[in-house]
Amino acid sequence: MQEQLTPDFGDYELIDTGDFEKLERFGRYVTRRPEPQAIWRRTLAEEEWRCTAHAAFLRDARSDERGEWRLAPKTPDRWTVEYAYREMRLRMRLGLTSFKHVGIFPEQAANWNFIYDECRAMAGSSGIASGNAPKVLNLFAYTGGATLAARAAGAEVTHVDSVKQVVTWARENMELSGLEGVRWIVEDALKFVQREVRRGSRYRGIILDPPAYGRGANGEKWVLEDNICEMLECCAQLLEPEGAFLVLNLYSMGLSSTLARTAVRQAFGVPRTEQWGELCFSDRAGKVLPLGTYYRFTR
């Protein structure tokens, strides 16, 4: 089923979008960042953007990716936000990075809910203490929102990312959320799954959040269009044939959820249930901003 998803995230609000920028509230603080998909005009005047933003990202003229933040007086460069869903209570530390990111992708909360529900059902109503904890693998796991959702539901989670600093950040988020017991792996994701295939490992849930381009822990090159098929083929050998789920996110502009669905179904076969579409937020004027595509299934 194709569907557009927008999570209910109390500590996040998309205030305004347009002219290739977005104005967002994370908890108490408002940020202003570039947004290549906001091709329309802004609703609020420039003066309102300037007065509202506590932190504005300024691109380095020599780089398409890097830049620096300009902060209003008394604005911290780190703070925390909270996310709640059913019995899940997550706390995550935000930080202003030189790549314009702040440490979470709020639209992914729609997938956190799905992951929590699936893991909770697998683990049973008694959760972590049940002794029936499903094994979940989170690849390209960043600061761990999906990891925390799975762990909060009782899963045994392996968290894989090639950047040691963001794995440390994810561990901090785990501790802030009152959780423990995640398995942390700093490694190139493709190398890790290739080794897991050789070991004969199996997982009840796999989460994939690959970037368009990246580098592994030892300089390995990742290009989404070149490597995604091999990654999916490896994951297909790791996922249990029944009672399992997969979540795939794509952020590359031009790659649709239909493409994701086709690639996944070729590698995994026809699932029991499936859902695909865009992850979105609407600003105060009702302009809908797509922030990534997703495909997920159960079997």
C-alpha positions in Angstrom: 0.0 0.0 0.0 1.4 3.4 -1.0 1.0 6.0 1.7 2.4 9.4 2.8 3.4 9.4 6.5 3.7 12.3 9.0 4.5 11.4 12.6 3.2 13.1 15.7 6.3 14.6 17.2 5.6 17.1 19.9 9.2 18.4 20.2 9.4 19.1 16.5 7.6 21.6 14.2 8.2 22.6 10.6 7.4 26.3 10.8 7.9 27.5 7.3 9.5 26.3 4.0 10.5 27.8 0.7 13.2 29.4 -1.4 15.3 26.2 -0.7 15.3 26.7 3.1 13.3 25.4 6.1 12.6 26.9 9.5 12.2 24.2 12.2 11.6 24.0 15.9 13.4 21.3 17.8 12.2 21.5 21.4 12.9 25.1 22.6 15.1 26.2 19.8 14.5 27.1 16.1 16.9 26.3 13.3 17.2 27.6 9.8 18.7 25.3 7.3 19.1 24.7 3.5 16.4 22.4 2.0 16.9 21.6 -1.7 13.3 20.3 -2.2 11.6 23.5 -0.9 11.3 24.9 -4.4 8.3 27.2 -3.6 8.2 30.6 -2.0 8.4 31.2 1.7 5.2 32.2 3.5 6.8 34.3 6.3 8.8 37.4 5.6 12.6 37.4 5.8 12.5 39.5 9.0 10.3 36.8 10.7 12.8 34.1 9.7 15.7 36.2 11.1 13.9 37.0 14.4 12.6 33.4 14.9 15.7 31.4 14.2 18.1 30.7 17.2 20.6 29.1 14.8 21.1 29.6 11.1 23.3 27.4 8.9 25.5 29.3 6.4 27.0 27.2 3.6 30.7 27.5 2.9 31.1 29.0 -0.6 33.7 26.4 -1.4 31.6 23.4 -0.5 28.1 22.1 -1.3 28.0 20.1 1.9 29.9 22.0 4.7 29.2 25.2 6.4 28.9 26.8 9.8 26.1 27.8 12.2 25.4 31.4 13.3 23.9 31.4 16.8 21.7 34.0 18.5 23.0 35.0 22.0 22.6 32.4 24.7 21.7 29.7 22.2 23.4 26.4 23.1 25.1 24.2 20.4 23.7 21.1 22.2 20.3 20.3 23.7 17.9 17.4 24.0 14.4 16.6 22.6 12.0 13.9 23.7 9.8 11.6 21.6 6.9 9.5 23.0 4.9 6.7 21.4 2.8 4.3 23.5 5.1 3.1 26.3 8.2 4.3 24.5 10.0 7.4 25.8 13.1 8.5 24.0 15.5 11.3 24.7 18.0 12.4 22.1 20.8 14.9 22.2 20.9 17.4 19.3 24.1 19.1 18.1 24.8 21.5 15.3 27.2 19.8 12.8 29.2 21.3 10.0 27.1 19.2 7.5 23.9 21.1 8.6 22.5 18.0 10.4 21.4 18.3 14.0 21.5 14.6 15.0 18.0 13.4 14.2 15.7 13.1 11.2 12.3 13.8 12.8 10.3 12.3 9.9 11.8 8.9 10.8 9.7 8.8 13.9 7.0 7.3 11.6 9.3 4.3 11.1 10.3 4.3 14.8 6.6 3.6 15.6 6.5 0.7 13.1 9.7 -0.8 14.5 8.5 -0.5 18.0 5.2 -2.2 17.2 6.8 -5.0 15.3 9.4 -5.7 17.9 6.9 -5.4 20.8 4.7 -8.0 19.1 7.7 -10.3 18.6 9.0 -9.9 22.1 5.6 -10.4 23.8 3.8 -8.1 26.2 6.5 -8.5 28.9 9.1 -7.0 26.6 12.8 -7.3 27.4 12.2 -9.6 30.4 10.3 -12.1 28.3 13.3 -14.1 27.2 11.9 -13.9 23.6 13.8 -11.0 22.3 14.0 -10.7 18.5 17.3 -9.9 16.9 17.3 -6.6 15.0 20.1 -5.2 12.7 20.3 -1.4 12.1 22.6 -0.5 9.3 23.9 3.0 8.6 22.4 3.6 12.0 23.5 7.2 12.6 22.6 8.5 16.1 20.2 5.6 16.8 16.6 6.6 16.7 15.6 3.3 15.2 18.0 1.4 17.4 16.3 2.9 20.5 12.8 2.2 19.3 13.7 -1.5 18.7 15.5 -1.7 22.1 12.7 0.0 24.0 10.4 -2.7 22.6 12.6 -5.5 23.8 14.7 -6.4 20.8 18.4 -7.4 20.9 19.8 -4.7 18.6 23.1 -4.6 16.6 23.8 -1.0 15.6 26.3 -0.5 12.7 27.8 2.7 11.5 31.2 3.5 10.0 31.7 6.8 12.0 32.9 6.3 15.5 31.7 9.8 16.7 28.1 9.1 15.7 28.1 5.7 17.3 29.3 7.4 20.5 26.4 9.9 20.0 24.0 7.0 19.7 25.3 5.4 22.9 24.7 8.8 24.6 21.1 8.8 23.3 20.6 5.2 24.7 21.8 6.3 28.1 19.6 9.5 28.0 16.6 7.2 27.2 17.3 5.0 30.2 18.1 2.0 28.0 21.1 -0.4 27.8 22.4 -3.5 26.1 22.8 -2.4 22.5 25.6 -4.1 20.5 27.7 -1.3 18.9 29.7 -1.9 15.7 32.0 0.7 14.0 32.4 -0.7 10.5 31.5 -0.4 6.9 27.9 -1.7 6.7 28.4 -3.8 3.5 31.5 -5.5 4.9 29.6 -6.3 8.1 26.7 -7.9 6.3 29.0 -9.9 4.0 30.7 -11.3 7.1 27.3 -12.0 8.8 26.2 -14.0 5.7 29.4 -16.1 6.0 28.6 -16.7 9.7 25.1 -17.8 8.9 23.6 -15.1 11.2 19.8 -14.4 11.2 17.7 -11.4 12.2 14.0 -10.9 12.7 14.3 -7.2 11.7 16.6 -5.3 9.4 16.7 -1.5 9.1 18.5 0.2 6.2 19.1 3.9 6.1 21.9 4.2 3.4 23.3 7.6 2.3 23.7 8.5 -1.3 27.4 8.5 -0.9 29.7 7.7 2.0 32.9 6.3 3.3 33.4 3.2 5.5 35.5 3.1 8.7 38.6 2.2 6.6 37.9 4.4 3.7 35.6 2.0 1.8 33.5 3.8 -0.8 29.7 3.6 -0.8 27.7 4.8 -3.7 24.0 4.0 -3.3 23.1 3.2 -7.0 26.2 1.0 -7.3 26.0 -0.9 -4.0 22.3 -1.1 -3.0 21.6 -4.3 -4.9 24.5 -6.2 -3.3 23.4 -4.9 0.1 19.8 -6.0 -0.3 20.9 -9.5 -1.6 23.1 -9.9 1.5 20.3 -8.8 3.8 17.9 -11.2 2.1 20.1 -14.0 3.3 20.2 -12.6 6.9 16.4 -12.0 7.4 14.3 -14.8 8.8 11.9 -16.3 6.2 8.9 -15.8 8.5 7.9 -13.5 11.3 10.3 -10.7 10.2 10.3 -7.1 9.0 12.4 -4.8 6.8 12.6 -1.0 6.7 14.4 0.8 3.9 14.8 4.6 3.7 16.2 6.5 0.7 17.1 10.2 0.8 18.7 10.6 -2.6 16.7 13.0 -4.7 15.2 11.3 -7.7 14.9 7.8 -6.1 11.3 7.0 -5.6 9.7 4.6 -3.1 8.5 2.6 -6.2 12.1 2.0 -7.1 12.8 0.9 -3.5 9.9 -1.5 -3.7 11.0 -3.0 -6.9 14.6 -3.5 -5.7 13.5 -5.0 -2.4 11.0 -7.4 -3.9 13.6 -8.7 -6.4 16.0 -9.5 -3.5 13.5 -10.7 -0.9 10.5 -11.9 -2.9 6.8 -11.1 -2.3 6.1 -10.1 1.4 3.0 -10.7 3.5 2.4 -7.0 4.0 4.1 -4.0 2.5 3.9 -0.2 2.6 5.8 2.5 0.7 5.7 6.2 0.0 7.1 9.5 1.3 7.9 10.7 4.8 6.6 14.3 5.1 5.9 17.2 7.3 3.6 20.2 6.6 4.5 23.7 7.7 2.1 26.1 9.3 0.9 27.3 5.9 0.1 23.7 4.9 2.9 23.3 2.4 3.9 19.6 2.4 7.6 19.0 2.3 8.8 15.4 1.4 11.8 14.5 3.4 12.6 11.0 2.2 11.1 7.8 0.8 10.5 4.6 2.6 9.6 1.0 1.9 8.8 -1.5 4.6 7.4 -5.0 4.8 6.5 -7.9 7.1 6.6 -11.6 6.4 
